Amino acid sequence: MIRRATSAAGTTEWVFRHCQEDHANLHATLEASTAAEGRFHVRREFGAVYVAADRETALAELDHRARMAGLSREDLLPRLLLTLELTARRILDLTDEGVRQAWGLSAVDLSGDDYTWCQEVARAARDDGYEAIRFPSARGAGENYAVFLDRLAPGSHVREHAREWI
């Protein structure tokens, strides 16, 4: 399986998302995300759906969620692990240090608990027509995406390819 491919139609990548069964509907998840603050979405303003670029990063994010609640991964199971096909024409790639610096972000901004600067970048990126933001995971060596489903251009999509229980 090709991890990432780029063409005139945009970037296509297999991405992964852990979720409860009732959050497998990504559009409902996008709407629900506006109820809380997030790194690249703003409460009551706009939402994002977060996915990982690889399975291991998705599971590391789940382990972090469990630890933050004083639990183990097993305490949060069962959950679904969705394999999704993400195709997007405009992705702001904050894994590129030069791009990150041009947007005024540091590595600390991308991993810390203060989301202020990331949210400002997300606002500007949405206004500039970006459909997603790729950023380094704060949970290891992997990458994540914040996908603005409501900003996907014609030809861009997020489609479920597979689901499995973990």
N, C-alpha and C positions, 0 to 999 in steps of 0.2 A: 504494500500500500504506500502510495506517495504521501509524504507528510505535508508538503507545501508545494504548490505549483502556481506559477504566475503566467498569465496570458493577457491578451487584449481584453478579455472578459473580466479580468480581475484576479485576485488571489483566491485559490481554493485550498482549503485545509480541513483535515479531519480534526475535530475538537471534541472535548469530553466535558460532561457536566454531571455532577452528583446531585440528586434531589430526592425529595419525598415524591411519592407517586402523584400527589395532587399538584405538584409544581412542574410536571412534565410538559404542560402547555406553556410554551415560551412566551406567548403574547400575554397570558394571564400573569406570568411571572414578571414580565416587564412592567405591567400596571401595578402589581403588588410592590415592586421595588421602590416606587415613589413614596411609600409609607415610611421609609427609613433612610438614613444617610448611608452613603457608600463611597468608595474611593473615586469612582468615575460616574456617579449619579448624585443628584441633589434632591433631597426630600421635598415633595410637593411641587417639584419643578419638572424633572424628567427622570426616567429610569434607564436601566441597562441590564442586560442579561450577561452574566459572567460565565465564561467557559475556559477550560485549560487546554493548552496545545498538546498535552499528552496525558495518558491515563495516570501515570505516577503523580503528576502535579495535581490532578483532580483529587486523588486520594490524600495527598499531603494537605490540601485545603480542607478536606473533610476532617482529617486528624486535628488540624488547628482549631476548627470550629468546635470539635469535641473538647479539646483541652481548655478552650476559653470558657466553656460551660462547666468545667470541672468533671468531665466525663471521659470515657474512652470511645473509640470508634464503634465498638460493639454496642454501646448504649444508644447509638443513633440509628442502628440498623433495624429493620431492613430499609435500604434506599435503592434507588435506581441509579445506574451509571448509563447515561445516554452517550451514544456516539453520534455526532452531528457532522454534517457537511456544511462548512461555512464558505460561502463565496461572496466576496465584497470587492468593490472597485477601489474604494478609498479607505485605507487603514493607516492611522497615525501610529508609526512604529517607534515606541518609546524604549524598545530594547536596543536601539541604535543610540550610542552615547551622544553623537553629534546632534541628532534630532532632539534628544532629551534636553540637551543644553540649550538648543535654539528655542525650545519652548519654556525654558526657565525652570526646569525640574532637576532635582538631585536624586540620587539613589535613595537617600533618606526619605524624601517626599513619597517615593513609590513603595516604601515598606513601613513607614511609621503610622501612628494612629491619628495624626492630624491630616485630614483629607482636603484642607482648604485649597492648596495649590493644584492638586489633581482635579478637583471639581472645577476650578477656573479654567484649566486646560480643556476639560471635557466640554464646558460651555462653548469655548472658542472653537474647538474642533467640530462640534455639531453645527455651529454657525457657518463654519468653513466647508461644510459638506462631507465631513468624514462620517463613515458608517460604523467604524469600530476603532478601538484603541488597543494595540498590542503592548504589553508591558511585562517586565520581569516579575515572576512570582516572588512574593516575600517569604515563601515557604520552601525555597530550595532553588535549584538551577533551572527550573522550567519557566514557561511563559504562560500568561493568561491573556484573555481578551475581554474587554467590555464592549458588548455589541449593542448598538442603538437600533433595535429592530424597527422602530418607527422612522428611521432615517435611511433605510436600505433603498438603494437606487434600483431602477429596473434592471433585471438580470442578476441582482444580488439576492442571496437567500441564506437561510439557516434551515436545513432539512434533517429530520431524524433519519439516521441510517440503521441504528440498532439500539436495543436497550437490554440491560441485564440487571439482575438483582445482586446486590452486594451485601 
